[in-house]
């Protein structure tokens, strides 16, 4: 590691534009996409802002760590799916759950009462064709100007990346699964 001298002056200009709702995408093969989105939700909630979290791949009865904490804090979180595709017994049913879930999420976004709407793991139903990308893009373009939308999942479509204000790609450099360490409660769920 090379030691650096801390900067004494700001090295970037201060933004001069108007504050407005943002479209934020967390994508890539690395860990932390949902965790980063949940961090934003917690930050907004801590400022007294209305937040709603939709999880496209989790079942409505899910009780992972985020569900337990968000319930304690009063942040609504809703599972819209029936698990990942390899766990599904009926992919058409999974697709219909995604479409129905998108209708609820879209209504929240367009309704304008939420400061932030998180669409966790929405990239899967987009990639599978269960939700039409053009509908999502239209909703993002037409949403009320104060609404922030955070979308997560691997392989974000180029069109979504282009429409977003901020895109972070999580890069996996090393993962404990590769060393044979299984998923652990409190880390992966």
CORZI-V868723 format. One record per residue. N is the residue number from 0. RES is the residue in three letters. PHI is phi in whole degrees, -180 to 180 (999 if undefined). PSI is psi in whole degrees, 0 to 359 (* if undefined). Layout:
# CORZI-V868723
n & res & phi & psi
N & RES & PHI & PSI
N & RES & PHI & PSI
This chain:
# CORZI-V868723
n & res & phi & psi
0 & UNK & 999 & 138
1 & UNK & -99 & 129
2 & UNK & -77 & 137
3 & UNK & -118 & 155
4 & UNK & -84 & 130
5 & UNK & -62 & 141
6 & UNK & -68 & 142
7 & UNK & -100 & 344
8 & UNK & -126 & 150
9 & UNK & -64 & 132
10 & UNK & -101 & 3
11 & UNK & -129 & 145
12 & UNK & -70 & 151
13 & UNK & -74 & 134
14 & UNK & -64 & 140
15 & UNK & -112 & 355
16 & UNK & -77 & 177
17 & UNK & -79 & 146
18 & UNK & -74 & 141
19 & UNK & -158 & 167
20 & UNK & -62 & 142
21 & UNK & -114 & 154
22 & UNK & -106 & 119
23 & UNK & -120 & 128
24 & UNK & -118 & 130
25 & UNK & -114 & 116
26 & UNK & -138 & 185
27 & UNK & 106 & 172
28 & UNK & -89 & 353
29 & UNK & -81 & 164
30 & UNK & -75 & 154
31 & UNK & 113 & 1
32 & UNK & -66 & 306
33 & UNK & -66 & 320
34 & UNK & -59 & 318
35 & UNK & -64 & 318
36 & UNK & -64 & 319
37 & UNK & -66 & 326
38 & UNK & -62 & 318
39 & UNK & -63 & 318
40 & UNK & -61 & 317
41 & UNK & -64 & 318
42 & UNK & -61 & 314
43 & UNK & -64 & 315
44 & UNK & -61 & 321
45 & UNK & -63 & 337
46 & UNK & -94 & 9
47 & UNK & 81 & 16
48 & UNK & -91 & 148
49 & UNK & -77 & 128
50 & UNK & -131 & 142
51 & UNK & -134 & 134
52 & UNK & -116 & 127
53 & UNK & -114 & 130
54 & UNK & -114 & 111
55 & UNK & -73 & 340
56 & UNK & -109 & 349
57 & UNK & -88 & 149
58 & UNK & -77 & 154
59 & UNK & -59 & 333
60 & UNK & -90 & 7
61 & UNK & -58 & 143
62 & UNK & -133 & 48
63 & UNK & -73 & 175
64 & UNK & -55 & 317
65 & UNK & -65 & 325
66 & UNK & -66 & 316
67 & UNK & -63 & 315
68 & UNK & -69 & 313
69 & UNK & -61 & 324
70 & UNK & -62 & 316
71 & UNK & -61 & 323
72 & UNK & -86 & 348
73 & UNK & 84 & 25
74 & UNK & -97 & 117
75 & UNK & -69 & 131
76 & UNK & -133 & 131
77 & UNK & -131 & 122
78 & UNK & -79 & 132
79 & UNK & -112 & 353
80 & UNK & -117 & 198
81 & UNK & -131 & 30
82 & UNK & 98 & 177
83 & UNK & -69 & 155
84 & UNK & -54 & 324
85 & UNK & -71 & 349
86 & UNK & -99 & 349
87 & UNK & -74 & 144
88 & UNK & -97 & 347
89 & UNK & -151 & 99
90 & UNK & -66 & 330
91 & UNK & -66 & 322
92 & UNK & -64 & 318
93 & UNK & -60 & 317
94 & UNK & -63 & 318
95 & UNK & -67 & 321
96 & UNK & -60 & 319
97 & UNK & -64 & 316
98 & UNK & -64 & 315
99 & UNK & -63 & 318
100 & UNK & -64 & 319
101 & UNK & -61 & 321
102 & UNK & -60 & 318
103 & UNK & -67 & 316
104 & UNK & -65 & 317
105 & UNK & -61 & 318
106 & UNK & -62 & 321
107 & UNK & -64 & 317
108 & UNK & -65 & 308
109 & UNK & -69 & 333
110 & UNK & -64 & 331
111 & UNK & 78 & 5
112 & UNK & -88 & 344
113 & UNK & -93 & 137
114 & UNK & -72 & 320
115 & UNK & -141 & 136
116 & UNK & -123 & 124
117 & UNK & -101 & 127
118 & UNK & -111 & 82
119 & UNK & -76 & 130
120 & UNK & 61 & 30
121 & UNK & -71 & 341
122 & UNK & -64 & 329
123 & UNK & -62 & 302
124 & UNK & -64 & 334
125 & UNK & -68 & 312
126 & UNK & -64 & 325
127 & UNK & -79 & 353
128 & UNK & 80 & 13
129 & UNK & -77 & 331
130 & UNK & -123 & 135
131 & UNK & -77 & 126
132 & UNK & -58 & 321
133 & UNK & -63 & 328
134 & UNK & -67 & 318
135 & UNK & -65 & 314
136 & UNK & -63 & 319
137 & UNK & -63 & 317
138 & UNK & -62 & 317
139 & UNK & -64 & 319
140 & UNK & -66 & 321
141 & UNK & -95 & 1
142 & UNK & -65 & 158
143 & UNK & -58 & 145
144 & UNK & -66 & 344
145 & UNK & -93 & 356
146 & UNK & -90 & 126
147 & UNK & -94 & 139
148 & UNK & -128 & 129
149 & UNK & -115 & 125
150 & UNK & -120 & 136
151 & UNK & -127 & 160
152 & UNK & 135 & 159
153 & UNK & -70 & 151
154 & UNK & 57 & 54
155 & UNK & -58 & 135
156 & UNK & -62 & 146
157 & UNK & -55 & 322
158 & UNK & -64 & 323
159 & UNK & -71 & 319
160 & UNK & -59 & 316
161 & UNK & -65 & 325
162 & UNK & -80 & 342
163 & UNK & -77 & 155
164 & UNK & -86 & 323
165 & UNK & -136 & 131
166 & UNK & -130 & 125
167 & UNK & -116 & 127
168 & UNK & -106 & 116
169 & UNK & -78 & 125
170 & UNK & -107 & 124
171 & UNK & -84 & 119
172 & UNK & -104 & 332
173 & UNK & -162 & 143
174 & UNK & -141 & 138
175 & UNK & -63 & 334
176 & UNK & -57 & 323
177 & UNK & -62 & 335
178 & UNK & -95 & 8
179 & UNK & 86 & 8
180 & UNK & -85 & 121
181 & UNK & -74 & 168
182 & UNK & -58 & 148
183 & UNK & -131 & 138
184 & UNK & -60 & 136
185 & UNK & 91 & 348
186 & UNK & -113 & 302
187 & UNK & -96 & 348
188 & UNK & -144 & *
